[in-house]
Amino acid sequence: MIEDKDIHVGIIGGLGKMGRWFHRFFAELGYQVSVADLGTETTPEDLAKTCNLVLVAVPLQHTVEVVRAIGPLVQNDALLMDLASLKSEVVSTMLEVSAASVIGTHPLFGPGEPNVTGQTVVMCPGRGQWWQEWLQGVLVEGGARVEVVTPEVHDYYMAVVQGLTHFSTLALGLTIDSLGVDIKNLKRFATPAFHRRLVEITHLLSQDADLYAAMPMLNSTYGVFYREFERIILDLKGVIAQKDIDEFIRLFDRARSHFRTPEP
């Protein structure tokens, strides 16, 4: 059994934004932390062999590749975990290539947050009860809200939270661009609600395009939601073209009823 005081955290991708965030997080808790990244003398293989908590914090599109490379080297009594925004393939790969304990995690916040207090972290346990209880305890003690779910449940809800949101936001941005709408003038006429949408578009377009391409292309669940989104748009377009006010109100009320459903 590993003693808490003996935990040595190794972060692969430790010079990236979330890698640095978790470096600070674990270091402030008093744990020894080592990092490996492009250009560091220490390699991912070094960390896999020597650390008893190996955290893969590389871009989503490289996560499975890195896990396959270092997973077999991780000690059997260690924890192998990741931060990727998709979980099914990553968790199954970690379980396949390593005999270590496995937990898929997804912090639902960015590196700009000062700490974990009030933030949500999704945990998808794969193997190893001791490590699951330890990690969940560390996060909860820090003030986080922890959601423990299967990888499949995580990916289903991310298809809405990330997939539909990013898709509709990018589509709106592309439409404004395609029509040549002047942004300065658009801001002059923006309502508070539309101003928030403009902020969302600007924020999305300031991010890494590779990541936002990888998420829908690596999660087959996204396609189901995209097809339904397209169907709904076509239905609404048809209702408006036919000037069918009754049908528009029916659809509006249907959606309103769903969103008024009390939380469990």
Secondary structure, DSSP 4 states (H G I P E B T S, - for coil): ---GGG-EEEEETTTSHHHHHHHHHHHHTT-EEEEE-TT-SS-HHHHHHH-SEEEE-S-HHHHHHHHHHHGGGS-TTSEEEE--S--HHHHHHHHHH--SEEEEEEESS-TT-SSSTT-EEEEEEEE-HHHHHHHHHHHHHTT-EEEE--HHHHHHHHIIIIIIHHHHHHHHHHHHHHTT--HHHHHHT--HHHHHHHHHHHHHHTS-HHHHHHHHHH-THHHHHHHHHHHHHHHHHHHHHTT-HHHHHHHHHHHHHHHTSPP-
